[in-house]
C-alpha cells in the first residue's frame, strides 16, 4: 500500500510542477519585455493574444 501512495504522491508533485512551469511560461510570453513575438509558438500567440 505504501508503494501506491508514494507513486500517487509522485504523480501529484509532477503534475503540480508541470502546471507551474506552463503558467510561468505563459506569463513570460504575455510580457513584451520578456519575449519577442517572433520567438513565440502559434499556440502561445493565441493564448496571450499577441
mmCIF entry with sequence, helices, sheets and N, C-alpha, C, O atoms, coordinates in Angstrom:
data_MODEL
# 
_entry.id   MODEL 
# 
_entity.id                         1 
_entity.type                       polymer 
_entity.pdbx_number_of_molecules   1 
# 
_entity_poly.entity_id                      1 
_entity_poly.type                           'polypeptide(L)' 
_entity_poly.nstd_linkage                   no 
_entity_poly.nstd_monomer                   no 
_entity_poly.pdbx_seq_one_letter_code       
;(UNK)(UNK)(UNK)(UNK)(UNK)(UNK)(UNK)(UNK)(UNK)(UNK)(UNK)(UNK)(UNK)(UNK)(UNK)(UNK)
(UNK)(UNK)(UNK)(UNK)(UNK)(UNK)(UNK)(UNK)(UNK)(UNK)(UNK)(UNK)(UNK)(UNK)(UNK)(UNK)
(UNK)(UNK)(UNK)(UNK)(UNK)(UNK)(UNK)(UNK)(UNK)(UNK)(UNK)(UNK)(UNK)(UNK)(UNK)(UNK)
(UNK)(UNK)
;
_entity_poly.pdbx_seq_one_letter_code_can   XXXXXXXXXXXXXXXXXXXXXXXXXXXXXXXXXXXXXXXXXXXXXXXXXX 
_entity_poly.pdbx_strand_id                 A 
# 
loop_
_entity_poly_seq.entity_id 
_entity_poly_seq.num 
_entity_poly_seq.mon_id 
_entity_poly_seq.hetero 
1 1  UNK n 
1 2  UNK n 
1 3  UNK n 
1 4  UNK n 
1 5  UNK n 
1 6  UNK n 
1 7  UNK n 
1 8  UNK n 
1 9  UNK n 
1 10 UNK n 
1 11 UNK n 
1 12 UNK n 
1 13 UNK n 
1 14 UNK n 
1 15 UNK n 
1 16 UNK n 
1 17 UNK n 
1 18 UNK n 
1 19 UNK n 
1 20 UNK n 
1 21 UNK n 
1 22 UNK n 
1 23 UNK n 
1 24 UNK n 
1 25 UNK n 
1 26 UNK n 
1 27 UNK n 
1 28 UNK n 
1 29 UNK n 
1 30 UNK n 
1 31 UNK n 
1 32 UNK n 
1 33 UNK n 
1 34 UNK n 
1 35 UNK n 
1 36 UNK n 
1 37 UNK n 
1 38 UNK n 
1 39 UNK n 
1 40 UNK n 
1 41 UNK n 
1 42 UNK n 
1 43 UNK n 
1 44 UNK n 
1 45 UNK n 
1 46 UNK n 
1 47 UNK n 
1 48 UNK n 
1 49 UNK n 
1 50 UNK n 
# 
_struct_asym.id          A 
_struct_asym.entity_id   1 
# 
loop_
_struct_conf.conf_type_id 
_struct_conf.id 
_struct_conf.pdbx_PDB_helix_id 
_struct_conf.beg_label_comp_id 
_struct_conf.beg_label_asym_id 
_struct_conf.beg_label_seq_id 
_struct_conf.pdbx_beg_PDB_ins_code 
_struct_conf.end_label_comp_id 
_struct_conf.end_label_asym_id 
_struct_conf.end_label_seq_id 
_struct_conf.pdbx_end_PDB_ins_code 
_struct_conf.beg_auth_comp_id 
_struct_conf.beg_auth_asym_id 
_struct_conf.beg_auth_seq_id 
_struct_conf.end_auth_comp_id 
_struct_conf.end_auth_asym_id 
_struct_conf.end_auth_seq_id 
_struct_conf.pdbx_PDB_helix_class 
_struct_conf.details 
_struct_conf.pdbx_PDB_helix_length 
HELX_P HELX_P1 AA1 UNK A 2  ? UNK A 30 ? UNK A 2  UNK A 30 1 ? 29 
HELX_P HELX_P2 AA2 UNK A 37 ? UNK A 39 ? UNK A 37 UNK A 39 5 ? 3  
HELX_P HELX_P3 AA3 UNK A 42 ? UNK A 48 ? UNK A 42 UNK A 48 1 ? 7  
# 
_struct_conf_type.id          HELX_P 
_struct_conf_type.criteria    ? 
_struct_conf_type.reference   ? 
# 
loop_
_atom_site.group_PDB 
_atom_site.id 
_atom_site.type_symbol 
_atom_site.label_atom_id 
_atom_site.label_alt_id 
_atom_site.label_comp_id 
_atom_site.label_asym_id 
_atom_site.label_entity_id 
_atom_site.label_seq_id 
_atom_site.pdbx_PDB_ins_code 
_atom_site.Cartn_x 
_atom_site.Cartn_y 
_atom_site.Cartn_z 
_atom_site.occupancy 
_atom_site.B_iso_or_equiv 
_atom_site.pdbx_formal_charge 
_atom_site.auth_seq_id 
_atom_site.auth_comp_id 
_atom_site.auth_asym_id 
_atom_site.auth_atom_id 
_atom_site.pdbx_PDB_model_num 
ATOM 1   N N  . UNK A 1 1  ? 0.827  -1.209 0.000   1.00 0.00 ? 1  UNK A N  1 
ATOM 2   C CA . UNK A 1 1  ? 0.000  0.000  0.000   1.00 0.00 ? 1  UNK A CA 1 
ATOM 3   C C  . UNK A 1 1  ? 0.861  1.258  0.000   1.00 0.00 ? 1  UNK A C  1 
ATOM 4   O O  . UNK A 1 1  ? 0.503  2.247  -0.640  1.00 0.00 ? 1  UNK A O  1 
ATOM 5   N N  . UNK A 1 2  ? 1.977  1.237  0.699   1.00 0.00 ? 2  UNK A N  1 
ATOM 6   C CA . UNK A 1 2  ? 2.819  2.431  0.756   1.00 0.00 ? 2  UNK A CA 1 
ATOM 7   C C  . UNK A 1 2  ? 3.446  2.741  -0.606  1.00 0.00 ? 2  UNK A C  1 
ATOM 8   O O  . UNK A 1 2  ? 3.695  3.904  -0.921  1.00 0.00 ? 2  UNK A O  1 
ATOM 9   N N  . UNK A 1 3  ? 3.699  1.717  -1.406  1.00 0.00 ? 3  UNK A N  1 
ATOM 10  C CA . UNK A 1 3  ? 4.253  1.940  -2.740  1.00 0.00 ? 3  UNK A CA 1 
ATOM 11  C C  . UNK A 1 3  ? 3.250  2.689  -3.615  1.00 0.00 ? 3  UNK A C  1 
ATOM 12  O O  . UNK A 1 3  ? 3.636  3.583  -4.368  1.00 0.00 ? 3  UNK A O  1 
ATOM 13  N N  . UNK A 1 4  ? 2.002  2.343  -3.527  1.00 0.00 ? 4  UNK A N  1 
ATOM 14  C CA . UNK A 1 4  ? 0.951  3.016  -4.299  1.00 0.00 ? 4  UNK A CA 1 
ATOM 15  C C  . UNK A 1 4  ? 0.830  4.469  -3.848  1.00 0.00 ? 4  UNK A C  1 
ATOM 16  O O  . UNK A 1 4  ? 0.680  5.364  -4.680  1.00 0.00 ? 4  UNK A O  1 
ATOM 17  N N  . UNK A 1 5  ? 0.893  4.707  -2.552  1.00 0.00 ? 5  UNK A N  1 
ATOM 18  C CA . UNK A 1 5  ? 0.790  6.073  -2.030  1.00 0.00 ? 5  UNK A CA 1 
ATOM 19  C C  . UNK A 1 5  ? 1.965  6.925  -2.504  1.00 0.00 ? 5  UNK A C  1 
ATOM 20  O O  . UNK A 1 5  ? 1.782  8.088  -2.862  1.00 0.00 ? 5  UNK A O  1 
ATOM 21  N N  . UNK A 1 6  ? 3.154  6.360  -2.507  1.00 0.00 ? 6  UNK A N  1 
ATOM 22  C CA . UNK A 1 6  ? 4.332  7.090  -2.985  1.00 0.00 ? 6  UNK A CA 1 
ATOM 23  C C  . UNK A 1 6  ? 4.198  7.383  -4.475  1.00 0.00 ? 6  UNK A C  1 
ATOM 24  O O  . UNK A 1 6  ? 4.549  8.476  -4.919  1.00 0.00 ? 6  UNK A O  1 
ATOM 25  N N  . UNK A 1 7  ? 3.704  6.437  -5.244  1.00 0.00 ? 7  UNK A N  1 
ATOM 26  C CA . UNK A 1 7  ? 3.508  6.631  -6.671  1.00 0.00 ? 7  UNK A CA 1 
ATOM 27  C C  . UNK A 1 7  ? 2.497  7.739  -6.938  1.00 0.00 ? 7  UNK A C  1 
ATOM 28  O O  . UNK A 1 7  ? 2.732  8.606  -7.780  1.00 0.00 ? 7  UNK A O  1 
ATOM 29  N N  . UNK A 1 8  ? 1.380  7.716  -6.230  1.00 0.00 ? 8  UNK A N  1 
ATOM 30  C CA . UNK A 1 8  ? 0.347  8.743  -6.396  1.00 0.00 ? 8  UNK A CA 1 
ATOM 31  C C  . UNK A 1 8  ? 0.888  10.105 -5.992  1.00 0.00 ? 8  UNK A C  1 
ATOM 32  O O  . UNK A 1 8  ? 0.623  11.098 -6.669  1.00 0.00 ? 8  UNK A O  1 
ATOM 33  N N  . UNK A 1 9  ? 1.634  10.168 -4.912  1.00 0.00 ? 9  UNK A N  1 
ATOM 34  C CA . UNK A 1 9  ? 2.231  11.439 -4.483  1.00 0.00 ? 9  UNK A CA 1 
ATOM 35  C C  . UNK A 1 9  ? 3.209  11.947 -5.537  1.00 0.00 ? 9  UNK A C  1 
ATOM 36  O O  . UNK A 1 9  ? 3.249  13.146 -5.814  1.00 0.00 ? 9  UNK A O  1 
ATOM 37  N N  . UNK A 1 10 ? 3.991  11.056 -6.124  1.00 0.00 ? 10 UNK A N  1 
ATOM 38  C CA . UNK A 1 10 ? 4.910  11.440 -7.190  1.00 0.00 ? 10 UNK A CA 1 
ATOM 39  C C  . UNK A 1 10 ? 4.186  11.986 -8.405  1.00 0.00 ? 10 UNK A C  1 
ATOM 40  O O  . UNK A 1 10 ? 4.623  12.972 -8.998  1.00 0.00 ? 10 UNK A O  1 
ATOM 41  N N  . UNK A 1 11 ? 3.083  11.355 -8.783  1.00 0.00 ? 11 UNK A N  1 
ATOM 42  C CA . UNK A 1 11 ? 2.287  11.866 -9.901  1.00 0.00 ? 11 UNK A CA 1 
ATOM 43  C C  . UNK A 1 11 ? 1.719  13.247 -9.601  1.00 0.00 ? 11 UNK A C  1 
ATOM 44  O O  . UNK A 1 11 ? 1.712  14.126 -10.464 1.00 0.00 ? 11 UNK A O  1 
ATOM 45  N N  . UNK A 1 12 ? 1.245  13.430 -8.381  1.00 0.00 ? 12 UNK A N  1 
ATOM 46  C CA . UNK A 1 12 ? 0.682  14.721 -7.979  1.00 0.00 ? 12 UNK A CA 1 
ATOM 47  C C  . UNK A 1 12 ? 1.740  15.819 -8.019  1.00 0.00 ? 12 UNK A C  1 
ATOM 48  O O  . UNK A 1 12 ? 1.486  16.908 -8.534  1.00 0.00 ? 12 UNK A O  1 
ATOM 49  N N  . UNK A 1 13 ? 2.914  15.540 -7.483  1.00 0.00 ? 13 UNK A N  1 
ATOM 50  C CA . UNK A 1 13 ? 4.003  16.531 -7.482  1.00 0.00 ? 13 UNK A CA 1 
ATOM 51  C C  . UNK A 1 13 ? 4.445  16.828 -8.914  1.00 0.00 ? 13 UNK A C  1 
ATOM 52  O O  . UNK A 1 13 ? 4.720  17.979 -9.251  1.00 0.00 ? 13 UNK A O  1 
ATOM 53  N N  . UNK A 1 14 ? 4.513  15.810 -9.747  1.00 0.00 ? 14 UNK A N  1 
ATOM 54  C CA . UNK A 1 14 ? 4.885  16.020 -11.145 1.00 0.00 ? 14 UNK A CA 1 
ATOM 55  C C  . UNK A 1 14 ? 3.862  16.892 -11.862 1.00 0.00 ? 14 UNK A C  1 
ATOM 56  O O  . UNK A 1 14 ? 4.231  17.787 -12.622 1.00 0.00 ? 14 UNK A O  1 
ATOM 57  N N  . UNK A 1 15 ? 2.579  16.636 -11.623 1.00 0.00 ? 15 UNK A N  1 
ATOM 58  C CA . UNK A 1 15 ? 1.523  17.440 -12.229 1.00 0.00 ? 15 UNK A CA 1 
ATOM 59  C C  . UNK A 1 15 ? 1.623  18.902 -11.784 1.00 0.00 ? 15 UNK A C  1 
ATOM 60  O O  . UNK A 1 15 ? 1.503  19.811 -12.605 1.00 0.00 ? 15 UNK A O  1 
ATOM 61  N N  . UNK A 1 16 ? 1.841  19.126 -10.491 1.00 0.00 ? 16 UNK A N  1 
ATOM 62  C CA . UNK A 1 16 ? 1.980  20.498 -9.988  1.00 0.00 ? 16 UNK A CA 1 
ATOM 63  C C  . UNK A 1 16 ? 3.181  21.201 -10.607 1.00 0.00 ? 16 UNK A C  1 
ATOM 64  O O  . UNK A 1 16 ? 3.099  22.378 -10.958 1.00 0.00 ? 16 UNK A O  1 
ATOM 65  N N  . UNK A 1 17 ? 4.287  20.492 -10.743 1.00 0.00 ? 17 UNK A N  1 
ATOM 66  C CA . UNK A 1 17 ? 5.497  21.082 -11.325 1.00 0.00 ? 17 UNK A CA 1 
ATOM 67  C C  . UNK A 1 17 ? 5.276  21.453 -12.789 1.00 0.00 ? 17 UNK A C  1 
ATOM 68  O O  . UNK A 1 17 ? 5.649  22.547 -13.213 1.00 0.00 ? 17 UNK A O  1 
ATOM 69  N N  . UNK A 1 18 ? 4.681  20.562 -13.552 1.00 0.00 ? 18 UNK A N  1 
ATOM 70  C CA . UNK A 1 18 ? 4.417  20.852 -14.962 1.00 0.00 ? 18 UNK A CA 1 
ATOM 71  C C  . UNK A 1 18 ? 3.432  22.007 -15.126 1.00 0.00 ? 18 UNK A C  1 
ATOM 72  O O  . UNK A 1 18 ? 3.601  22.843 -16.013 1.00 0.00 ? 18 UNK A O  1 
ATOM 73  N N  . UNK A 1 19 ? 2.416  22.060 -14.286 1.00 0.00 ? 19 UNK A N  1 
ATOM 74  C CA . UNK A 1 19 ? 1.447  23.160 -14.337 1.00 0.00 ? 19 UNK A CA 1 
ATOM 75  C C  . UNK A 1 19 ? 2.111  24.481 -14.007 1.00 0.00 ? 19 UNK A C  1 
ATOM 76  O O  . UNK A 1 19 ? 1.868  25.480 -14.685 1.00 0.00 ? 19 UNK A O  1 
ATOM 77  N N  . UNK A 1 20 ? 2.940  24.505 -12.985 1.00 0.00 ? 20 UNK A N  1 
ATOM 78  C CA . UNK A 1 20 ? 3.636  25.738 -12.603 1.00 0.00 ? 20 UNK A CA 1 
ATOM 79  C C  . UNK A 1 20 ? 4.572  26.202 -13.717 1.00 0.00 ? 20 UNK A C  1 
ATOM 80  O O  . UNK A 1 20 ? 4.626  27.394 -14.021 1.00 0.00 ? 20 UNK A O  1 
ATOM 81  N N  . UNK A 1 21 ? 5.301  25.283 -14.322 1.00 0.00 ? 21 UNK A N  1 
ATOM 82  C CA . UNK A 1 21 ? 6.208  25.647 -15.412 1.00 0.00 ? 21 UNK A CA 1 
ATOM 83  C C  . UNK A 1 21 ? 5.437  26.202 -16.598 1.00 0.00 ? 21 UNK A C  1 
ATOM 84  O O  . UNK A 1 21 ? 5.874  27.168 -17.224 1.00 0.00 ? 21 UNK A O  1 
ATOM 85  N N  . UNK A 1 22 ? 4.280  25.595 -16.917 1.00 0.00 ? 22 UNK A N  1 
ATOM 86  C CA . UNK A 1 22 ? 3.462  26.082 -18.027 1.00 0.00 ? 22 UNK A CA 1 
ATOM 87  C C  . UNK A 1 22 ? 2.942  27.492 -17.733 1.00 0.00 ? 22 UNK A C  1 
ATOM 88  O O  . UNK A 1 22 ? 2.965  28.358 -18.607 1.00 0.00 ? 22 UNK A O  1 
ATOM 89  N N  . UNK A 1 23 ? 2.476  27.719 -16.510 1.00 0.00 ? 23 UNK A N  1 
ATOM 90  C CA . UNK A 1 23 ? 1.946  29.034 -16.151 1.00 0.00 ? 23 UNK A CA 1 
ATOM 91  C C  . UNK A 1 23 ? 3.029  30.112 -16.186 1.00 0.00 ? 23 UNK A C  1 
ATOM 92  O O  . UNK A 1 23 ? 2.772  31.232 -16.629 1.00 0.00 ? 23 UNK A O  1 
ATOM 93  N N  . UNK A 1 24 ? 4.222  29.788 -15.729 1.00 0.00 ? 24 UNK A N  1 
ATOM 94  C CA . UNK A 1 24 ? 5.326  30.752 -15.783 1.00 0.00 ? 24 UNK A CA 1 
ATOM 95  C C  . UNK A 1 24 ? 5.674  31.057 -17.240 1.00 0.00 ? 24 UNK A C  1 
ATOM 96  O O  . UNK A 1 24 ? 5.929  32.209 -17.588 1.00 0.00 ? 24 UNK A O  1 
ATOM 97  N N  . UNK A 1 25 ? 5.685  30.041 -18.081 1.00 0.00 ? 25 UNK A N  1 
ATOM 98  C CA . UNK A 1 25 ? 5.974  30.254 -19.500 1.00 0.00 ? 25 UNK A CA 1 
ATOM 99  C C  . UNK A 1 25 ? 4.946  31.144 -20.167 1.00 0.00 ? 25 UNK A C  1 
ATOM 100 O O  . UNK A 1 25 ? 5.308  32.019 -20.953 1.00 0.00 ? 25 UNK A O  1 
ATOM 101 N N  . UNK A 1 26 ? 3.678  30.938 -19.872 1.00 0.00 ? 26 UNK A N  1 
ATOM 102 C CA . UNK A 1 26 ? 2.623  31.776 -20.448 1.00 0.00 ? 26 UNK A CA 1 
ATOM 103 C C  . UNK A 1 26 ? 2.728  33.201 -19.913 1.00 0.00 ? 26 UNK A C  1 
ATOM 104 O O  . UNK A 1 26 ? 2.496  34.157 -20.653 1.00 0.00 ? 26 UNK A O  1 
ATOM 105 N N  . UNK A 1 27 ? 3.072  33.354 -18.645 1.00 0.00 ? 27 UNK A N  1 
ATOM 106 C CA . UNK A 1 27 ? 3.232  34.691 -18.074 1.00 0.00 ? 27 UNK A CA 1 
ATOM 107 C C  . UNK A 1 27 ? 4.376  35.427 -18.774 1.00 0.00 ? 27 UNK A C  1 
ATOM 108 O O  . UNK A 1 27 ? 4.245  36.609 -19.089 1.00 0.00 ? 27 UNK A O  1 
ATOM 109 N N  . UNK A 1 28 ? 5.476  34.752 -19.016 1.00 0.00 ? 28 UNK A N  1 
ATOM 110 C CA . UNK A 1 28 ? 6.596  35.376 -19.718 1.00 0.00 ? 28 UNK A CA 1 
ATOM 111 C C  . UNK A 1 28 ? 6.240  35.675 -21.167 1.00 0.00 ? 28 UNK A C  1 
ATOM 112 O O  . UNK A 1 28 ? 6.656  36.699 -21.709 1.00 0.00 ? 28 UNK A O  1 
ATOM 113 N N  . UNK A 1 29 ? 5.479  34.798 -21.793 1.00 0.00 ? 29 UNK A N  1 
ATOM 114 C CA . UNK A 1 29 ? 5.086  35.022 -23.187 1.00 0.00 ? 29 UNK A CA 1 
ATOM 115 C C  . UNK A 1 29 ? 4.178  36.235 -23.320 1.00 0.00 ? 29 UNK A C  1 
ATOM 116 O O  . UNK A 1 29 ? 4.190  36.903 -24.354 1.00 0.00 ? 29 UNK A O  1 
ATOM 117 N N  . UNK A 1 30 ? 3.397  36.526 -22.297 1.00 0.00 ? 30 UNK A N  1 
ATOM 118 C CA . UNK A 1 30 ? 2.471  37.653 -22.378 1.00 0.00 ? 30 UNK A CA 1 
ATOM 119 C C  . UNK A 1 30 ? 3.146  38.993 -22.109 1.00 0.00 ? 30 UNK A C  1 
ATOM 120 O O  . UNK A 1 30 ? 2.549  40.039 -22.361 1.00 0.00 ? 30 UNK A O  1 
ATOM 121 N N  . UNK A 1 31 ? 4.371  38.983 -21.607 1.00 0.00 ? 31 UNK A N  1 
ATOM 122 C CA . UNK A 1 31 ? 5.080  40.221 -21.279 1.00 0.00 ? 31 UNK A CA 1 
ATOM 123 C C  . UNK A 1 31 ? 6.017  40.580 -22.433 1.00 0.00 ? 31 UNK A C  1 
ATOM 124 O O  . UNK A 1 31 ? 6.983  39.859 -22.682 1.00 0.00 ? 31 UNK A O  1 
ATOM 125 N N  . UNK A 1 32 ? 5.752  41.681 -23.140 1.00 0.00 ? 32 UNK A N  1 
ATOM 126 C CA . UNK A 1 32 ? 6.609  42.061 -24.274 1.00 0.00 ? 32 UNK A CA 1 
ATOM 127 C C  . UNK A 1 32 ? 8.064  42.328 -23.874 1.00 0.00 ? 32 UNK A C  1 
ATOM 128 O O  . UNK A 1 32 ? 8.962  42.209 -24.708 1.00 0.00 ? 32 UNK A O  1 
ATOM 129 N N  . UNK A 1 33 ? 8.301  42.683 -22.622 1.00 0.00 ? 33 UNK A N  1 
ATOM 130 C CA . UNK A 1 33 ? 9.670  42.933 -22.184 1.00 0.00 ? 33 UNK A CA 1 
ATOM 131 C C  . UNK A 1 33 ? 10.470 41.633 -22.031 1.00 0.00 ? 33 UNK A C  1 
ATOM 132 O O  . UNK A 1 33 ? 11.700 41.657 -22.031 1.00 0.00 ? 33 UNK A O  1 
ATOM 133 N N  . UNK A 1 34 ? 9.778  40.517 -21.901 1.00 0.00 ? 34 UNK A N  1 
ATOM 134 C CA . UNK A 1 34 ? 10.455 39.237 -21.672 1.00 0.00 ? 34 UNK A CA 1 
ATOM 135 C C  . UNK A 1 34 ? 10.514 38.342 -22.896 1.00 0.00 ? 34 UNK A C  1 
ATOM 136 O O  . UNK A 1 34 ? 11.310 37.405 -22.938 1.00 0.00 ? 34 UNK A O  1 
ATOM 137 N N  . UNK A 1 35 ? 9.683  38.617 -23.892 1.00 0.00 ? 35 UNK A N  1 
ATOM 138 C CA . UNK A 1 35 ? 9.672  37.745 -25.067 1.00 0.00 ? 35 UNK A CA 1 
ATOM 139 C C  . UNK A 1 35 ? 9.389  38.548 -26.328 1.00 0.00 ? 35 UNK A C  1 
ATOM 140 O O  . UNK A 1 35 ? 8.619  39.509 -26.324 1.00 0.00 ? 35 UNK A O  1 
ATOM 141 N N  . UNK A 1 36 ? 10.032 38.127 -27.397 1.00 0.00 ? 36 UNK A N  1 
ATOM 142 C CA . UNK A 1 36 ? 9.765  38.730 -28.702 1.00 0.00 ? 36 UNK A CA 1 
ATOM 143 C C  . UNK A 1 36 ? 8.675  37.928 -29.393 1.00 0.00 ? 36 UNK A C  1 
ATOM 144 O O  . UNK A 1 36 ? 8.588  36.712 -29.226 1.00 0.00 ? 36 UNK A O  1 
ATOM 145 N N  . UNK A 1 37 ? 7.859  38.601 -30.155 1.00 0.00 ? 37 UNK A N  1 
ATOM 146 C CA . UNK A 1 37 ? 6.723  37.949 -30.816 1.00 0.00 ? 37 UNK A CA 1 
ATOM 147 C C  . UNK A 1 37 ? 7.192  36.848 -31.760 1.00 0.00 ? 37 UNK A C  1 
ATOM 148 O O  . UNK A 1 37 ? 6.507  35.837 -31.914 1.00 0.00 ? 37 UNK A O  1 
ATOM 149 N N  . UNK A 1 38 ? 8.333  37.025 -32.383 1.00 0.00 ? 38 UNK A N  1 
ATOM 150 C CA . UNK A 1 38 ? 8.815  36.007 -33.326 1.00 0.00 ? 38 UNK A CA 1 
ATOM 151 C C  . UNK A 1 38 ? 9.347  34.744 -32.619 1.00 0.00 ? 38 UNK A C  1 
ATOM 152 O O  . UNK A 1 38 ? 9.547  33.712 -33.260 1.00 0.00 ? 38 UNK A O  1 
ATOM 153 N N  . UNK A 1 39 ? 9.572  34.832 -31.314 1.00 0.00 ? 39 UNK A N  1 
ATOM 154 C CA . UNK A 1 39 ? 10.034 33.666 -30.557 1.00 0.00 ? 39 UNK A CA 1 
ATOM 155 C C  . UNK A 1 39 ? 8.887  32.811 -30.021 1.00 0.00 ? 39 UNK A C  1 
ATOM 156 O O  . UNK A 1 39 ? 9.123  31.710 -29.524 1.00 0.00 ? 39 UNK A O  1 
ATOM 157 N N  . UNK A 1 40 ? 7.664  33.296 -30.113 1.00 0.00 ? 40 UNK A N  1 
ATOM 158 C CA . UNK A 1 40 ? 6.521  32.563 -29.566 1.00 0.00 ? 40 UNK A CA 1 
ATOM 159 C C  . UNK A 1 40 ? 5.981  31.559 -30.576 1.00 0.00 ? 40 UNK A C  1 
ATOM 160 O O  . UNK A 1 40 ? 6.030  31.783 -31.786 1.00 0.00 ? 40 UNK A O  1 
ATOM 161 N N  . UNK A 1 41 ? 5.470  30.457 -30.060 1.00 0.00 ? 41 UNK A N  1 
ATOM 162 C CA . UNK A 1 41 ? 4.803  29.494 -30.932 1.00 0.00 ? 41 UNK A CA 1 
ATOM 163 C C  . UNK A 1 41 ? 3.402  30.008 -31.255 1.00 0.00 ? 41 UNK A C  1 
ATOM 164 O O  . UNK A 1 41 ? 2.916  30.947 -30.623 1.00 0.00 ? 41 UNK A O  1 
ATOM 165 N N  . UNK A 1 42 ? 2.769  29.397 -32.225 1.00 0.00 ? 42 UNK A N  1 
ATOM 166 C CA . UNK A 1 42 ? 1.412  29.808 -32.603 1.00 0.00 ? 42 UNK A CA 1 
ATOM 167 C C  . UNK A 1 42 ? 0.440  29.640 -31.435 1.00 0.00 ? 42 UNK A C  1 
ATOM 168 O O  . UNK A 1 42 ? -0.443 30.474 -31.236 1.00 0.00 ? 42 UNK A O  1 
ATOM 169 N N  . UNK A 1 43 ? 0.600  28.576 -30.674 1.00 0.00 ? 43 UNK A N  1 
ATOM 170 C CA . UNK A 1 43 ? -0.281 28.340 -29.526 1.00 0.00 ? 43 UNK A CA 1 
ATOM 171 C C  . UNK A 1 43 ? -0.091 29.432 -28.486 1.00 0.00 ? 43 UNK A C  1 
ATOM 172 O O  . UNK A 1 43 ? -1.068 29.949 -27.945 1.00 0.00 ? 43 UNK A O  1 
ATOM 173 N N  . UNK A 1 44 ? 1.174  29.793 -28.196 1.00 0.00 ? 44 UNK A N  1 
ATOM 174 C CA . UNK A 1 44 ? 1.425  30.860 -27.219 1.00 0.00 ? 44 UNK A CA 1 
ATOM 175 C C  . UNK A 1 44 ? 0.836  32.190 -27.696 1.00 0.00 ? 44 UNK A C  1 
ATOM 176 O O  . UNK A 1 44 ? 0.270  32.942 -26.902 1.00 0.00 ? 44 UNK A O  1 
ATOM 177 N N  . UNK A 1 45 ? 0.971  32.476 -28.984 1.00 0.00 ? 45 UNK A N  1 
ATOM 178 C CA . UNK A 1 45 ? 0.411  33.713 -29.528 1.00 0.00 ? 45 UNK A CA 1 
ATOM 179 C C  . UNK A 1 45 ? -1.100 33.771 -29.333 1.00 0.00 ? 45 UNK A C  1 
ATOM 180 O O  . UNK A 1 45 ? -1.645 34.820 -28.988 1.00 0.00 ? 45 UNK A O  1 
ATOM 181 N N  . UNK A 1 46 ? -1.773 32.649 -29.553 1.00 0.00 ? 46 UNK A N  1 
ATOM 182 C CA . UNK A 1 46 ? -3.217 32.619 -29.401 1.00 0.00 ? 46 UNK A CA 1 
ATOM 183 C C  . UNK A 1 46 ? -3.627 32.767 -27.941 1.00 0.00 ? 46 UNK A C  1 
ATOM 184 O O  . UNK A 1 46 ? -4.610 33.440 -27.634 1.00 0.00 ? 46 UNK A O  1 
ATOM 185 N N  . UNK A 1 47 ? -2.875 32.140 -27.045 1.00 0.00 ? 47 UNK A N  1 
ATOM 186 C CA . UNK A 1 47 ? -3.228 32.192 -25.615 1.00 0.00 ? 47 UNK A CA 1 
ATOM 187 C C  . UNK A 1 47 ? -3.050 33.595 -25.057 1.00 0.00 ? 47 UNK A C  1 
ATOM 188 O O  . UNK A 1 47 ? -3.892 34.065 -24.292 1.00 0.00 ? 47 UNK A O  1 
ATOM 189 N N  . UNK A 1 48 ? -1.970 34.268 -25.429 1.00 0.00 ? 48 UNK A N  1 
ATOM 190 C CA . UNK A 1 48 ? -1.675 35.580 -24.838 1.00 0.00 ? 48 UNK A CA 1 
ATOM 191 C C  . UNK A 1 48 ? -2.129 36.741 -25.729 1.00 0.00 ? 48 UNK A C  1 
ATOM 192 O O  . UNK A 1 48 ? -1.885 37.902 -25.400 1.00 0.00 ? 48 UNK A O  1 
ATOM 193 N N  . UNK A 1 49 ? -2.786 36.437 -26.854 1.00 0.00 ? 49 UNK A N  1 
ATOM 194 C CA . UNK A 1 49 ? -3.313 37.472 -27.759 1.00 0.00 ? 49 UNK A CA 1 
ATOM 195 C C  . UNK A 1 49 ? -2.227 38.441 -28.223 1.00 0.00 ? 49 UNK A C  1 
ATOM 196 O O  . UNK A 1 49 ? -2.383 39.658 -28.124 1.00 0.00 ? 49 UNK A O  1 
ATOM 197 N N  . UNK A 1 50 ? -1.134 37.889 -28.727 1.00 0.00 ? 50 UNK A N  1 
ATOM 198 C CA . UNK A 1 50 ? -0.063 38.737 -29.273 1.00 0.00 ? 50 UNK A CA 1 
ATOM 199 C C  . UNK A 1 50 ? 0.166  38.412 -30.710 1.00 0.00 ? 50 UNK A C  1 
ATOM 200 O O  . UNK A 1 50 ? 1.027  39.016 -31.350 1.00 0.00 ? 50 UNK A O  1 
# 
